[in-house]
Amino acid sequence: MTNLHSSSPRGEVLRAATAESSHDHAVIASTPRRHFAHRLAVQSEPPTLRRYPHIVLYPEVETDFDLLIEKAINSIAEGEPVEDEILGHYVNVASLVRAVSFREGKLLEQAVERLSKANPNLVVLMQSIKLPLVKAAIEAVAGNDWRHLEEIRLDCEAPAKGSYTPDLIVVNRRRHSAFILDLKRSLASYGDTSRLEELKLKMMASAMILPDWLYKTQKRIMVDTVGVAIVDGASRPSDHAAGVWALSEIDDLLEIDGAAACMAELRHRFGRRVQQLLETEARRALGIGQSASPPPVAVSSPLSSRFGALRGEGRLIARCEPEDEAFGSDGFDAADDTADEPDEDERTSWPPERIRVGFARKLLDA
């Protein structure tokens, strides 16, 4: 991927932004009051500071995000804790904490899928995906430097040992590239254990068969570049050379300006709701009167007031076939042979001459 940064000198960028701001004030002064907020929101970001042609701003996804948060909170609160002699009457609090860890990961996946609609070039796969762990791919990844595997593409129907289920597969049809994403609420729990390395091995092995799998099971989607990225929801320092990305860098993976800011606002609001839930349960466990507990309130932050309208059009969301059909002899229905043929301007032939496989950092450097 290529970051579309402005090539103008810094002084020219500032002068352009200042001139545009002066013009905006003149326009706003002559505009009826009912249009003031809308114009201010739309013009709040100078075009010279944009990196990508697509942008997403929080007010346009606020309704959907609030619904996702509400569903996650309800699922957390409805859990049935199992009695524990050690935890005693604090078992409910511990049950909530465990549920939060699981539900936050799902919330992040659903939010990324929603944000990707701002880029019509993206296809997102996220439902019951099982990529076969081909034995040859596992051996290649385990026995070689991963940087030497860029030219290798393997058959997804080769003998396999188990499968790997990614959180998301994001395909950029314009660039003929794909990312295998694994979203974690925080990588702090992994520490120096081998679990992170095992996860990377499975992801890299899956990346080697992904081009063939997409072509056979997803109506001939063709890619010639595959990247692997583990996204840390806590946005700790990233390590692109090791395939680890901070959630604050999601703009670059989706090629959508504002995606990271929307995810930050989502986590802020979700965190407030979770803390209210935990405080209520902790008061109950301690026997403190419930009247002292503040009622839930709508959460807002200064971040949301600076957003305007969402730009971009809808995009295709592919659905994975059922597991018993995904790995059939041909991998797709015969009825799709004519309906899903590539357009005339499709220049990618199959199989492609060169397949790039590696961590996501390599794709951005390309």
C-alpha positions in Angstrom: 0.0 0.0 0.0 1.1 3.5 -0.6 0.3 6.4 1.9 -1.0 9.3 -0.1 0.8 12.1 1.9 0.9 15.6 0.4 4.2 16.5 -1.3 3.7 20.2 -0.6 6.3 21.9 1.6 5.1 22.5 5.2 4.9 26.3 4.7 2.6 25.9 1.6 0.4 23.4 3.5 -0.1 25.9 6.4 -0.8 28.8 4.0 -3.3 26.7 2.1 -5.0 25.7 5.3 -5.1 29.3 6.5 -6.5 30.6 3.3 -9.2 27.9 3.2 -10.1 28.7 6.8 -10.5 32.4 6.0 -12.7 31.5 3.1 -14.8 29.1 5.2 -15.4 31.9 7.8 -16.7 34.2 5.0 -19.0 31.5 3.7 -20.4 30.6 7.1 -21.1 34.2 8.0 -23.4 34.5 5.0 -25.1 31.1 5.6 -28.3 30.5 7.5 -27.8 29.3 11.1 -29.3 25.8 10.4 -26.4 25.1 8.0 -23.7 26.3 10.3 -22.9 23.0 12.1 -23.0 21.0 8.9 -20.6 23.2 7.0 -18.2 23.5 9.9 -18.1 19.7 10.3 -17.5 19.1 6.6 -14.8 21.8 6.2 -13.0 21.0 9.5 -10.2 19.0 7.8 -8.2 20.7 5.1 -7.8 18.6 2.0 -4.1 19.0 2.1 -3.9 16.9 5.3 -5.9 14.0 3.8 -4.0 10.8 3.1 -6.6 8.7 1.5 -9.5 9.4 -0.9 -12.0 7.8 1.6 -12.9 9.1 5.0 -15.2 8.0 7.9 -16.3 10.3 10.6 -17.9 9.3 13.9 -21.5 10.8 13.7 -22.3 8.7 10.6 -21.4 5.5 12.4 -22.5 6.5 15.9 -25.9 4.8 15.7 -24.4 1.5 14.5 -21.6 1.7 17.1 -24.1 2.4 19.9 -26.1 -0.6 18.9 -22.9 -2.8 18.9 -21.9 -1.5 22.3 -25.4 -2.1 23.7 -25.4 -5.7 22.4 -22.0 -6.3 23.9 -23.0 -4.9 27.3 -26.2 -7.0 27.3 -24.2 -10.1 26.5 -21.7 -9.4 29.3 -24.5 -8.7 31.9 -26.5 -11.8 30.9 -23.7 -14.2 31.7 -24.4 -16.9 34.4 -21.4 -17.2 36.7 -20.5 -20.6 38.2 -20.1 -20.8 42.0 -16.5 -20.7 43.1 -15.3 -21.3 46.6 -12.3 -19.1 46.2 -14.0 -16.1 44.7 -17.0 -16.4 46.9 -19.5 -13.5 46.4 -17.0 -11.8 44.1 -17.6 -14.5 41.5 -20.0 -12.2 39.6 -17.3 -9.5 39.3 -14.8 -12.1 38.0 -17.3 -13.4 35.5 -17.9 -9.9 34.1 -14.2 -9.3 33.7 -13.8 -12.6 31.7 -16.8 -11.8 29.6 -15.4 -8.3 28.8 -12.2 -9.8 27.4 -14.2 -11.9 24.9 -16.8 -9.4 24.0 -14.4 -6.5 23.4 -12.6 -8.6 20.7 -15.9 -9.3 18.9 -16.8 -5.7 19.2 -13.6 -4.6 17.5 -14.2 -7.0 14.7 -17.7 -5.8 14.0 -16.6 -2.2 14.2 -13.8 -2.7 11.7 -16.3 -4.4 9.3 -18.7 -1.4 9.7 -15.9 1.1 9.1 -14.7 -0.7 5.9 -17.9 0.3 4.2 -16.4 3.8 3.7 -14.0 2.2 1.1 -16.0 0.6 -1.7 -12.8 -1.2 -2.9 -12.8 -3.4 0.2 -14.4 -6.9 0.6 -14.5 -8.1 4.2 -14.8 -11.8 5.1 -15.5 -12.5 8.8 -18.1 -15.3 9.3 -17.0 -18.8 10.1 -13.9 -18.7 8.0 -11.7 -21.8 8.3 -8.4 -21.7 6.4 -6.7 -25.1 6.1 -3.3 -25.4 7.6 -1.6 -27.2 4.7 1.3 -29.4 5.9 3.7 -28.1 3.3 2.9 -24.5 4.3 3.5 -25.2 8.0 6.8 -26.9 7.2 7.9 -24.0 5.0 7.1 -21.4 7.6 8.6 -23.4 10.5 11.9 -24.2 8.6 12.7 -21.0 6.8 13.1 -17.3 7.2 9.6 -15.9 6.5 11.2 -13.2 4.3 12.1 -16.0 1.8 8.5 -17.2 1.3 7.2 -14.3 -0.7 7.2 -16.1 -4.0 5.5 -19.2 -2.8 1.8 -20.0 -3.4 0.3 -23.4 -2.3 -2.8 -25.3 -3.2 -5.5 -24.9 -0.5 -6.7 -28.4 -1.2 -3.4 -30.1 -0.4 -3.2 -32.4 2.6 -3.8 -30.3 5.7 -3.5 -30.7 9.5 -6.2 -28.7 11.2 -7.4 -25.2 10.3 -7.0 -21.6 11.4 -9.9 -19.2 11.9 -8.9 -15.5 11.3 -10.9 -12.7 12.8 -11.1 -10.8 9.5 -9.9 -11.1 5.9 -9.8 -7.8 4.2 -9.5 -7.8 0.4 -8.6 -4.7 -1.6 -9.9 -5.5 -5.1 -8.4 -2.4 -6.7 -4.9 -3.3 -5.4 -5.4 -7.1 -5.7 -4.1 -7.4 -2.1 -5.4 -9.1 1.0 -4.8 -8.9 4.7 -5.3 -11.6 7.3 -6.2 -9.7 10.5 -6.3 -11.0 14.1 -7.6 -8.4 16.5 -6.6 -8.6 20.1 -8.0 -6.4 22.8 -4.5 -6.3 24.3 -1.3 -8.2 23.6 -0.1 -7.6 27.2 -1.4 -11.0 28.2 0.9 -12.7 25.7 4.1 -11.4 27.2 7.1 -13.5 26.3 5.2 -16.7 25.9 5.3 -18.8 22.7 1.6 -18.3 22.0 2.2 -15.2 19.9 4.8 -17.0 17.8 2.4 -19.9 17.3 -0.3 -17.5 16.2 2.1 -15.9 13.7 3.0 -19.4 12.3 -0.6 -20.2 11.7 -1.3 -16.9 10.1 1.7 -17.1 7.8 0.9 -20.7 6.8 -2.6 -19.6 6.0 -1.3 -16.6 3.9 0.5 -19.0 1.6 -2.7 -20.7 0.6 -5.0 -17.7 0.8 -4.8 -16.6 -2.9 -5.8 -20.1 -4.1 -8.5 -20.3 -1.4 -10.0 -16.9 -2.3 -10.1 -17.9 -6.0 -11.7 -21.2 -5.4 -14.2 -20.4 -2.6 -15.0 -16.7 -3.0 -16.2 -16.4 -6.6 -12.8 -16.0 -8.2 -11.4 -13.2 -6.1 -7.9 -12.8 -7.3 -5.0 -11.3 -5.2 -1.3 -11.3 -5.7 -0.2 -9.8 -2.4 -1.1 -11.2 1.1 -0.2 -9.5 4.3 -0.5 -10.7 7.9 -1.3 -8.2 10.8 -2.0 -8.8 14.5 -3.8 -5.7 15.6 -3.3 -4.6 19.3 -6.5 -3.0 20.6 -4.6 -1.3 23.4 -2.4 0.5 20.8 0.9 -0.2 22.4 4.0 0.5 20.4 3.7 -1.5 17.2 6.3 -3.7 15.5 5.5 -4.0 11.8 8.6 -6.1 11.2 7.0 -8.7 13.4 3.5 -8.3 12.0 2.1 -6.4 15.1 0.0 -3.2 14.4 -1.5 -0.8 16.9 -5.2 -0.1 16.5 -4.4 3.5 16.0 -2.8 2.6 12.7 -6.0 0.9 11.3 -6.3 3.8 8.8 -3.4 2.5 6.8 -4.7 -1.1 6.6 -8.2 0.0 5.5 -7.0 3.1 3.5 -9.7 5.2 5.2 -8.9 8.4 7.0 -10.6 8.7 10.4 -11.0 4.9 11.0 -8.6 4.9 14.0 -10.3 8.0 15.6 -13.6 6.2 15.3 -12.2 3.0 16.9 -10.7 5.1 19.7 -14.1 6.7 20.4 -15.8 3.3 20.3 -13.4 1.9 23.0 -13.8 5.1 25.1 -17.6 4.7 25.2 -17.5 0.9 25.7 -15.0 1.4 28.5 -17.3 3.8 30.3 -20.2 1.4 30.1 -18.1 -1.5 31.3 -16.8 0.4 34.3 -20.4 1.4 35.3 -21.4 -2.3 35.1 -18.4 -3.4 37.2 -19.0 -0.7 39.7 -22.6 -1.7 40.2 -21.6 -5.4 40.6 -18.8 -4.5 43.0 -21.2 -2.4 45.2 -23.5 -5.4 45.3 -20.7 -7.7 46.3 -19.6 -5.4 49.1 -23.2 -4.9 50.3 -23.1 -1.1 49.6 -26.6 0.4 49.0 -27.5 0.5 45.3 -28.9 4.1 45.7 -25.4 5.4 45.8 -24.8 3.9 42.4 -25.0 6.5 39.6 -27.5 5.7 36.9 -26.1 4.9 33.4 -25.8 8.0 31.3 -25.2 8.6 27.7 -21.4 9.0 27.1 -20.0 11.6 24.9 -16.5 13.0 24.5 -15.0 16.1 22.8 -13.8 13.8 20.0 -17.3 13.3 18.7 -18.2 16.9 18.4 -15.5 17.4 15.7 -16.8 14.9 13.3 -19.1 15.5 10.3 -20.6 13.3 7.6 -19.3 10.0 6.3 -18.0 10.1 2.8 -17.8 7.0 0.6 -20.1 4.5 -0.9 -21.2 1.0 0.1 -19.0 -1.9 -0.8 -19.5 -5.6 -1.3 -19.3 -7.8 1.7 -18.6 -11.4 0.7 -20.1 -14.2 2.7 -18.2 -17.4 3.2 -19.7 -20.7 2.1 -20.7 -23.3 4.7 -17.9 -25.4 5.9 -19.1 -28.5 4.2 -19.1 -26.7 0.8 -16.1 -24.5 1.3 -13.6 -27.2 0.5 -15.5 -29.1 -2.1 -14.0 -30.5 -5.3 -14.5 -27.2 -7.2 -15.1 -24.7 -4.4 -17.9 -22.7 -6.1 -21.2 -23.2 -7.8 -21.4 -23.8 -11.5 -24.0 -21.1 -11.8 -21.4 -18.5 -10.9 -19.2 -19.4 -13.9 -20.6 -16.7 -16.1 -22.0 -14.3 -13.6 -18.8 -13.7 -11.8 -16.3 -13.6 -14.6 -13.7 -10.8 -14.2 -14.4 -7.5 -16.0 -12.8 -6.8 -19.3 -10.4 -4.3 -17.7 -9.2 -6.9 -15.2 -5.5 -7.2 -15.9 -4.7 -9.9 -13.4 -4.3 -13.3 -14.9 -4.7 -16.5 -12.9 -2.6 -18.0 -11.6 -0.6 -14.8 -11.1 3.1 -14.8 -12.0 4.2 -13.6 -8.6 2.6 -13.9 -5.2 3.9 -11.8 -2.3 3.3 -13.1 1.2 4.6 -11.5 4.3 3.9 -9.2 7.2 1.8 -6.1 6.5 4.8 -3.8 6.7 6.2 -5.2 3.5 3.0 -4.3 1.6 3.2 -0.6 2.7 6.8 -0.4 1.6 6.0 -1.8 -1.8 
